[in-house]
Amino acid sequence: MNSVQRGSFLTLHYRLAGPDGADIINTFADKPATLSLGTGELAPAMESRLMGLPEGTRTTFELAPGEAFGARNPELLQRVKRGLLDELGDPDEQYHVGDVVQFPTPDGQGAYAGVVREIADESLLFDFNHPLAGQPVTFEVHVIGVL
């Protein structure tokens, strides 16, 4: 029976739940996930919990606040001028607190998201922290196969 090692290719079911217990990701009702350990597909804290687990293991881990997705960083709260938002997107867009807005990366090859936290006349305050930063999470896993 194989056990999880760095670089292992895994087939597994997993569930990630936030502090309120609500599922964020849950593959148990669908097909299992496949991933390669060490490639950043899972947060390092979750990958470290998988290390050494033998095939067939089903277990649940409680990760402390900030362990899975880091601590909240106040520097990731940024004001963005409406003119820049108009330039990057639709000038007629109506923003609301809680909206998730996609921004292009500087190289234009990707995107990142920010949540609208505050709306002012000339700018909007965005939170670019991961939504689960600083939060405890539950990580349930069933290791189906290890290569």
C-alpha positions in Angstrom: 0.0 0.0 0.0 1.4 3.4 -1.0 1.5 6.4 1.3 1.6 10.1 0.4 5.1 11.5 -0.2 6.3 14.8 -1.7 5.7 14.7 -5.4 3.0 12.0 -5.1 0.2 12.0 -7.7 -3.1 11.6 -5.7 -6.7 10.6 -6.3 -8.8 11.8 -3.4 -12.1 13.1 -2.2 -11.9 16.2 -0.1 -14.0 18.7 1.6 -13.0 22.2 2.8 -15.3 24.0 5.1 -15.1 27.5 6.6 -15.6 28.5 10.2 -19.4 28.2 10.0 -19.1 24.6 8.8 -20.4 25.4 5.3 -18.7 23.6 2.4 -16.4 25.7 0.2 -15.3 22.7 -1.8 -16.7 19.2 -1.6 -15.9 16.4 -4.1 -17.5 13.6 -2.1 -20.7 13.8 -4.0 -19.0 13.9 -7.4 -15.9 12.4 -9.0 -12.7 12.5 -7.0 -10.0 15.1 -7.5 -6.6 14.3 -8.9 -3.6 16.4 -8.1 0.2 16.3 -7.8 1.5 17.1 -4.3 3.9 20.0 -4.2 2.6 21.9 -7.2 0.5 24.4 -5.3 -2.9 22.9 -6.0 -3.5 22.7 -2.3 -2.4 25.1 0.4 0.9 24.0 2.0 -0.7 23.4 5.4 -3.2 21.0 3.8 -0.5 19.2 1.8 1.6 18.8 5.0 -1.4 17.0 6.6 -1.5 14.5 3.8 2.1 13.5 4.1 2.5 9.9 5.1 -1.1 9.0 4.9 -1.6 5.5 3.4 -4.1 4.8 0.6 -7.6 4.3 1.9 -7.2 6.8 4.8 -10.2 8.9 5.6 -9.7 11.6 8.2 -10.5 15.2 9.1 -8.1 18.0 10.1 -8.9 21.2 11.9 -6.6 24.0 10.7 -6.1 26.9 13.1 -7.1 30.5 12.1 -4.7 31.7 9.3 -3.0 28.3 8.9 -4.5 27.3 5.6 -4.8 30.7 3.9 -2.5 32.9 5.9 -3.3 35.8 8.3 -5.3 38.7 7.2 -3.0 41.4 5.8 -4.2 45.0 6.3 -1.9 46.1 3.4 -4.2 44.1 1.1 -7.0 46.6 1.7 -6.5 49.0 -1.2 -8.4 52.0 -2.5 -9.0 51.9 -6.3 -10.0 55.1 -8.1 -13.2 54.9 -10.1 -11.3 56.2 -13.1 -9.1 53.1 -13.1 -12.1 50.9 -12.6 -13.8 52.6 -15.6 -10.6 52.1 -17.6 -10.2 48.4 -16.7 -13.8 47.5 -17.1 -17.3 48.8 -17.9 -17.6 52.5 -17.1 -21.4 51.9 -16.4 -20.7 49.2 -13.9 -22.6 49.6 -10.6 -20.6 48.3 -7.6 -22.0 47.1 -4.3 -20.4 46.2 -1.0 -19.6 42.5 -1.1 -19.2 42.3 -4.9 -16.2 40.3 -6.1 -14.3 42.2 -8.9 -11.7 40.6 -11.2 -8.6 42.6 -12.0 -6.0 41.7 -14.7 -2.5 40.9 -13.6 0.2 43.4 -14.8 1.3 41.1 -17.5 -2.3 40.6 -18.7 -2.0 36.8 -18.6 -4.1 36.2 -15.5 -6.5 37.8 -13.0 -7.0 38.3 -9.3 -10.0 39.2 -7.3 -10.9 41.8 -4.7 -14.1 42.2 -2.6 -15.7 45.6 -2.4 -15.7 46.6 1.2 -16.6 50.3 1.0 -17.8 52.7 -1.7 -16.9 56.4 -1.8 -17.5 59.1 -4.5 -14.0 58.9 -6.1 -12.8 55.4 -5.1 -13.8 52.0 -3.8 -12.0 50.1 -1.0 -11.1 46.5 -2.0 -10.0 43.6 0.1 -7.5 41.5 -1.8 -7.0 39.0 1.1 -8.1 35.4 0.5 -11.7 35.1 1.8 -10.6 32.5 4.3 -7.4 34.4 5.4 -7.3 34.5 9.2 -10.1 31.9 9.5 -10.1 28.4 10.8 -11.0 25.7 8.3 -11.9 22.0 8.3 -10.1 19.8 5.8 -11.7 16.3 5.4 -10.0 13.9 3.0 -10.3 10.3 1.7 -7.1 9.2 0.0 -8.2 6.9 -2.8 -4.9 6.3 -4.6 -1.3 7.3 -4.5 1.2 7.0 -7.3 
